[in-house]
């Protein structure tokens, strides 16, 4: 296993700057923000012949791509917007293939207005993702959905249905334990149950403030927050051991959403904490 970072917080920096910073600070992999015009992986340029330049930059600094990150819902209610979102996703998949990057991290989709999550899975997800998964497989690319609770991947019953519809062996998870932790879903049991679907992982912790929770209840706000690994309630040694038990040996990609730590500081502290266990 190895430590990487999601590059989104470096949106003001060029890919060259991010790669150099990562190499200088012991980060060996990037979950690189990708899309048309992205400062990190501009998929239009890469698919138009720019892959060699990106590969050379990464090789020079000894940094790899753990994935391309394109977190956009393909389930737009407007047909034209849905078509465009699908076109861009195919471009991201093509860019990943051109860069010899095995994984595209994305979202299963947001609920369509007027429908709950399960109905959206049955009626909209089913129209889009089985075909997109097959397209990715032809390119030698895996699709990894982040289990962000606001998307279709909330409770595990939603996970079951998503993977029964998009059942290809290249469609799986960017497994993020932080969302499950505050929802009180057993993240360790979920690793065991969906182990073969885990293609990528987010390393993000969650602090639960018990005193606030006792005051406002689970329907209130402010009783949990996302934080850097080591600053919340997840036991990373136990979690990493469980990942290893199901055969996962990939990236622990730090997703920095901790408002109490600076950008660079948070990534470095997260790396140091995780490296104790790998």
N, C-alpha and C positions, 0 to 999 in steps of 0.2 A: 504494500500500500504506500501511497505517497500523498503529499499535501499540495494542493493547488488553491487557486482563488478564482472567484467570479469577478471579471474585470469591470463590471458595471459602475462601481464607485469611482473608477478612473475615467469617467466619461469626458473629462477635460484634457486628457492626455492622449497622445498618439500611441499606436501599437508599439512603435520603437521604444518610447519612453516606458511603457508598462513592462515590456519584456526585459529591458535593462534593469528596472527597479526590482522585478521579481528575481532575476538571476543574482543580483547583488544582495538579496535578503533571504536567500535559501528557499525560494519558492520555485518548484520545478515544473509546474503545470498551470495552464490557463484555461478556464472556462470562458472563452472569449465572446464578448457581445458581438453579434453578427446580424447583418441585414444590409439592404441598399443604403449606401452613404455612411455606414457605421465607421467611427474613427478607429475601431479595432480590427474587425474583419468586414471590409466592404465587399459584400457578396457579388455585386455587379462587376467590380474590378477583378476579383478572384476568378469568376467564371469566364471572364473575357481574356484570361491568360496571365493573371497576376499571381497565381499560386506559387510560382517558383521564388518570387521575391520574398513572400511571407515565410516559406520553408527555410530559405537561406538565413533570414533574420533569426528564426527560432534555433536553428542549428548553431549559429554563431555563439549564442548565449547559453546553449544547453537547456533550453526550455521546450516543453512539448505542449500540444493542444490536447487537453482532456476531452474537450467538446466545443462545439459552437453553440452559443446560447441565443435563442430567439424566442422570447416569451411573449407571444402574441396569440390571441384566440383566433382560431380559424372558423369559429361558429358565428360569424357576424349575421345578424338578422337580415340586413340588406343584401340581396343576392350579388350585386356588383362588388360590394366590399368583401363578401365571402370569397368571390372568385379571385379578387386581387390578393387577399391574404393567402390563398392557396398557391397562387403563382409565386409569391415571395417565398413561401415555405419550400417549394420545389427548388428555388434558386439557392436557398440556404443548404439544402440537402446536396445539391450539385457542388456547391463550394466545399462542403465537408469532404466529399469524395475527391475533389481536386487537391485538397490539402492532406489527404491520407488520414483524415480525422474520422474515427469510427462512430462518434456519437453526436447527435443533435439534441440538445436539451430544450424543451419547450413546455407548453401547457396543454392539457387535454381539451381545454376550452372553458369558457364562462357560460353560466346558464343563460339561455335565450330569454329575453323579456316575455313574461306571461307563462313561462314554463318552470317547473322545479328542476332540480338537477337530474333526477332519474329520467324524467320525460325528455330532457334535452339529450341525455345519453342515448335513449331509445330512438329518438326522431332526428337528431341533428348530428351528433357524434357519429352515428352509424352511417350517415350519408357521406362523411368526409374522411374519417381516419382509417378505415380498412383499406381504401384505395391509396391513401397517402403512405400508409405503412408498406404497401406492396411496392410503391414507387421507390421508397427509400431502400428497400431490400435489394432491388435491382441495381442500386448504386453502391451497395455494400455498406450501408449506413444504418445504425440503430437509432430509434426514436426513444427518448427518455423523458417521460412526463414528470414534472415536479408535482408532488402531492400537496400543493398549497390548498388550504382548506376552502378558499373562496372559489376555486375552480370546481370542476366535476369530481375531482378526487378528494372527497371529504372523508366520509366513513368508509370502512373496508368493504361494505356491501356495494358501494359505488365502484371501488377498485375491481371487485369481482366482475361486475357487469361490463365495465370498460374493456377488460381483458378477455371477456368472452366474445365481445363484438370485434375488437381489433386484436385478433388472436395470434397474429404472426409472431414468430419467435424473435423478431427484431424490434418488437414494440414492448417497452417496459418502463422502468422508473428511473427518475433522478430522485433518489430516496432522501427525504428531508425529515429527520426525526423531530425537529423543533415544533412542527405543526401538530403532530400526533401527541407530543408531550403535554401541551397545555389543554388539549381536548380530552386528555385522560384515556387515549387509545394506547394500548400496549405496543410501543414501537419495537421492542425486541421480538415479540411474537409476530409482528408484521414482517420483520426481516426474515424470520424462519418461513413464514407462509408464502412470501413473494420473492424468495431468494433468487430464483432463476430469472426474475424480471428486473433485478437491480443491475443497471448498466452504468450508473454514475451515482454519486452521493453528494449532498450538501452537508457541510459541517457548520451547523448553526445551532446555538443553544437557546434555551428559554428559561428565564427567571420567573418563577411563580412567587408572588408576594402574598404569603398566607394571611397576614394581618389584614390586607386590603380585601382579599377574597372573602374572609369571614365577615367583613363589613358590608360589602356590596352584593355578594353572591355571584354565581357563575354568569348570570345575565348582565351583570354590571361591567364597568370598564376599569382599566388601569391596574388589574391584578396580575397581569403577565406582560412580559416584554421579551423580544428577541435580543440575544446577546452573543458575544463571541464565545466559542468553546472554552469551558473552564469557569465561566462567570454565571452559569445557570445550574439547573438541576439534573442535566443528563450526565450519566457516568460514562465517560468516553472510552475508558478501558473496556468496560463491559460491552458497550455498543460495538466497538471495533472487533472485539473477540467474536461477537455474534455474527458480524459481517464475514469474518474469516471462516466461521463454521459453515456458512452456506457457499463458500468458494469465491467470495468477492475479494479481489486483490487490486482494485483500481484506486481512483482518486478520492481524497477527502477534500472537497472543494469548499473553501471557506466563503460563505455568503455573509458579507458584513452589513448588518442592519442594526448595529449597536450604537445608539446615540450617545452613549457615555464614553466611547473611545474614539479617538481620531482614526482617520482612514489607514494610514501606514501603521500606526501603533496597534490598531486592532488586528490587522492581518499578521503582524509579527508575533503578537502575544498568542493569537490563535495557533499559528504554526508551532510555536514552542510547546504549547500545551498538548497538541495532538501528537507530536513526535515522541512524546514519552511512551506512547502505546503502540507504535508501529515499528 
